[in-house]
Amino acid sequence: MPHKKALTINDRPFSLPYGFHLNGDLLPLLRMRHHFSQPPLSREAKLRLKWMDYYHQTSNVALTCRYFGISRKTFYYWLKRYNPFNLYTLEVKSRAPKNRRKPEITPLQEQRIISLRKKYIRYSKIKLAVIYQRIYQERISSWKIQRVIQKYRLYYLPLKTAEIQRRRLKAVKKKRITELEKEKRTGFLICVDAVVIYWNSLKRYIFTAIDFYSKIAFARMYTTKSSKNAQDFLKRIYFLYQGKIENLQTDNGSEFQGYFERTIQQLPKRIQRYFSRPHTPRDNPINENFNGTLQKEFISLGNFTPDVKIFNRDLTEWLIEYNFNRPHQSLGYQTPTEFHFQHHKVLPMSSSSAQNKNDKIKEDSSFFNFDTSFMVCVLFHFSFPPLSFLF
C-alpha cells in the first residue's frame, strides 16, 4: 500500500484539526475567499444584471429590449455570456491586444547605452542618440535610450527624480482655464496674478486681481511672495466683491498653494478654481494687460518706493483713478464702474420676462450697487493692516 504524503506548509509538516476535511471544508473556504476578494460590479454590469432579472420575470425578449431601450443583438450577446453563478461574466472584457509590441532593443545596444549614459550623465536622450551614432555607426532612436534610462534609473539625482515622478502620479488633475465657458457678468471670473519688482538689491511683490468682464481691478504690494500673503490678498478681494465670486483663475505658482488653497476651501461660498497652463501667459490676457498698465501708468512714473505702507497708500489712489475715471478702450471708452452699471440697467420698454431676468442679474451682482464714495472708502481701508478679522 503506497504511503500517503503528509501535508506541508513552508516545508513543515501540517496536520488538519480533528473533524476538518480538506475537500469538504478547506476548498469551500478558499472559494469564498476568492469571491470576497473580487472587486464590486461596475455600474454597467449592474445594469446588464437588471436586464437578465427582468427577462427571467417576463420571459419576453422583445419586451425587455423595449423596456431598457437596447437592441436584440446586444441582449442576446450578453445573455449568451451570462452565468448566474459568476456575475463577472457581465463585465466588459479587456480589449488590449494579446500580443503586445515589445521593445526592439538588443542586449548589446542596451549595454552601449548604459555606458554612454554613465559617462555623460547630464546629457539628454537626443544628444546621447547623436553620440551613439557617431561612435557605433548605427542609428538608434531617442525613445530606446529613454526606456533604458527609465529601466535602470540612470539619473543624475535618482532620489529627486523618483520623488518628482511620485508627486506627478499622486497629483490631482487641475482644472484648466480653457475648460471654462466664460459668461458675461461681473464676478463670474476673477483673475489673480503676482508681479515681482526689482529695486536695487530688494524685491517686492505685487498681487493683482481683475474682473474678467467689467475690468474692475485691485492690487497690493507685499515684501514676500508667500502663500500667507496670497491668503491676505484673497481675503481683501473677497471682501471687496462681498463674497460674490464664482470662479478664480491663478497660475501654478507656489504662492497660490498652501494657505491660499485652504482659505478657498474655508470660504462660506464655494469658489471654483481654474489654473492657467504652464508657460502660457495668453491664458490670462486680461490680468497680463492690467499688470502692464500698472507698470507703465503708475510704477514707471516715479511712484515706486520699497516702503510697503507708503506704496500701498499711493497705489490705492491710483486704483480709484483706474476704476472710476480712466476710460478703457475694451469697454468702449467707459470706466469699469460705468460699464458695470450700464450693463445691469433694466430698459423701461423691456418685456416682463426680460425684466425678471435683469432683476435676477441685478440681484446676483448687488455687491456693486453702491455709490462711488463707498468704494473709495473701501479701497482706502485696504491700505492698512491685514484683514484677520474676516476669518
Beta strands, then each sheet from edge to edge (+ up, - down):
strand 1: 7-9
strand 2: 12-14
strand 3: 189-199
strand 4: 202-211
strand 5: 217-222
strand 6: 247-250
strand 7: 272-275
sheet 1: 1+ 2-
sheet 2: 5+ 4- 3+ 6+ 7+
end
